[in-house]
Amino acid sequence: MDKNDMKYNASGCRDVVAERAIKNADRTPREVTELMDVIKKISGAYGYDVEGRITFRNKRTNIIYR
């Protein structure tokens, strides 16, 4: 067991509820994933590839997705 593994609580027992909560909190929203797919398809249609990281910032929440 890794000391920094989020699957386990402080006593060393696996914490499934916390594991799911962390996984869901870290998940990129579907709309951001769809936006990235659209950008890649448009650039491909024009004969370009996306090179490097594209960063999105939600205007309402100011959360940054990379």
C-alpha positions in Angstrom: 0.0 0.0 0.0 1.3 3.4 -1.0 1.2 6.0 1.7 -0.3 8.6 -0.7 -2.8 6.2 -2.3 -6.2 7.8 -2.0 -8.0 4.4 -2.0 -7.1 3.9 1.6 -8.0 5.8 4.7 -5.7 6.7 7.6 -6.1 3.3 9.3 -5.0 1.5 6.0 -8.5 0.2 5.1 -9.8 0.7 1.6 -12.4 3.5 1.5 -14.6 2.9 -1.6 -16.8 5.9 -1.0 -13.9 8.4 -0.8 -12.3 6.7 -3.8 -15.4 7.2 -5.9 -15.9 10.8 -4.7 -12.3 11.7 -5.6 -12.6 10.0 -9.0 -15.8 11.9 -9.8 -14.3 15.2 -8.6 -11.2 14.8 -10.8 -13.2 13.9 -13.9 -13.3 16.4 -16.8 -16.8 17.5 -17.6 -18.4 16.0 -20.6 -18.8 19.4 -22.3 -15.1 20.1 -22.1 -14.3 16.6 -23.6 -16.8 17.3 -26.4 -15.4 20.7 -27.0 -11.9 19.2 -27.4 -13.2 16.6 -29.8 -14.8 19.4 -31.9 -11.6 21.4 -32.0 -9.6 18.4 -33.1 -12.1 17.5 -35.9 -12.2 21.1 -37.2 -8.4 21.4 -37.2 -8.2 18.1 -39.0 -10.7 19.2 -41.6 -8.5 22.2 -42.3 -5.4 20.0 -42.5 -3.9 20.7 -39.1 -3.2 18.7 -36.0 -3.4 20.0 -32.4 0.1 20.1 -31.0 0.4 20.8 -27.3 -2.0 21.5 -24.5 -5.3 23.5 -24.9 -6.5 25.1 -21.7 -10.2 26.0 -21.0 -11.5 28.2 -18.3 -15.1 28.1 -17.2 -16.2 31.8 -17.2 -18.8 31.1 -14.5 -16.7 29.1 -12.0 -13.2 30.1 -13.1 -12.2 26.4 -13.0 -9.3 25.7 -15.5 -9.3 22.4 -17.4 -6.1 21.3 -19.1 
